[in-house]
Amino acid sequence: MAFSILILLYLLQSFNFASSQSFIGINYGQVADNLPPPSATAKLLQSTGVQKVRLYGADPAIIKALADTGIGIVIGAANGDIPALASDPNFATQWVNSNVLAYPSSKIILITVGNEVLLSNDQNLISQLLPAMQNMQKALSSASLGGKVKVSTVHSMAILSQSDPPSSGLFSPAYQDTMKGLLQFQKDNGSPIAVNPYPFFAYQSDPRPETLAFCLFQPNSGRVDSGNGMKYMNMFDAQVDAVRSALNAMGFNDIEILVAETGWPYKGDSNEVGPSVENARAYNGNLISRLRSMVGTPLMPGKSVDTYIFALYDEDLKPGPASERSFGLFKPDLSMTYDIGLSKSSLTPSTPVTSSPKPATVGWCVPKTGASEAQLQASLDYACGQGIDCGPIQPGGACFIPDTLASHAAYAINLYFQASAKSPWNCDFSETATLTSKNPSYNGCTYPGGST
């Protein structure tokens, strides 16, 4: 009986784990000549917490390889398909038949029609985008897939004329009429607006140390939105909320946001600011921790937006600077470029056993000796701004005494670490914190952590 209960608990935990990862996706680009076979990639994805994959086209081999895996698939109709989709409903029907209905065992969840079409400045193409999406939706509805497969299009953040502060977010006047039509279609059909926020590019335009920390989800003093007084502790939240504000300003408060692309390159040319393994690991690892926390953003608290990380592999045939070819989380031999805690083996509950194993020591995260008051304050503000319970270090709390910045910061950063994936980078705090096996608890103040 006891063993059966353990098995049941394990299955419930596994189910909860799978559900909690449903907002984490990854982009699978193919502008390369060294990619592994789709079957190998499917097995790789099944070994991770990734629940969704975005394709830029509708490659049959990849869609087939992902059949019966439970992984959601986003497929794309190219910009070049838009004129035919807009003018010929039969073309849309054929497209759906060939790329969706042909794969009944594959979990296709979204079709993106075009990519950053509004930035093409091709007015004819832009005018055809909405009719193309409408015909695609009609074809899906005719195939009884209207409620199962959604239709959207992907936008660059450049469609915003204002984004700082986030509460001032507005769509550019040049695109407003087009956006109204697209958003009304998406509201009517329950599909999300898809955008590509890249804090990496924001840092390149403002390469100050404090901007880097803000972009990498690392401790920083934060930025107060002058429009509503809300405090932002990272650029990702600020960019996403700028889109939220733009939607609200046009009266589309109920349309969900989908992050179609975001990422950070791990290398670049010598004249590029920002690319490095350390920065890429920090951005992607902290982003995933942030999403898993379900903290949300200041304007959308308590939930995580569906986010597709760029990218699964490097694309070695892409033109442009070296950074364009250096976003891959995995190498062609399926090994990790760097570890951000995506492996299921590091996240799911271990197989239940009947005997009691020796506890594994995780430890506690504490400030390094010599950390300055400014660094401690930034760490304290950051940690408490991530949704953890800092009540114990408030007046009357069990850990308020001693009433010192060092003591309060120590409690907060440890609590943040224990609530995270407990990877080493979750106890980095811009290189001002470290792991220890010595329990820092004292008197009635208990620091979570230690043996697990």
Disulfide bonds with the S-S distance in Angstrom:
Cys365-Cys427 2.07
Cys384-Cys390 2.02
Cys399-Cys445 1.96
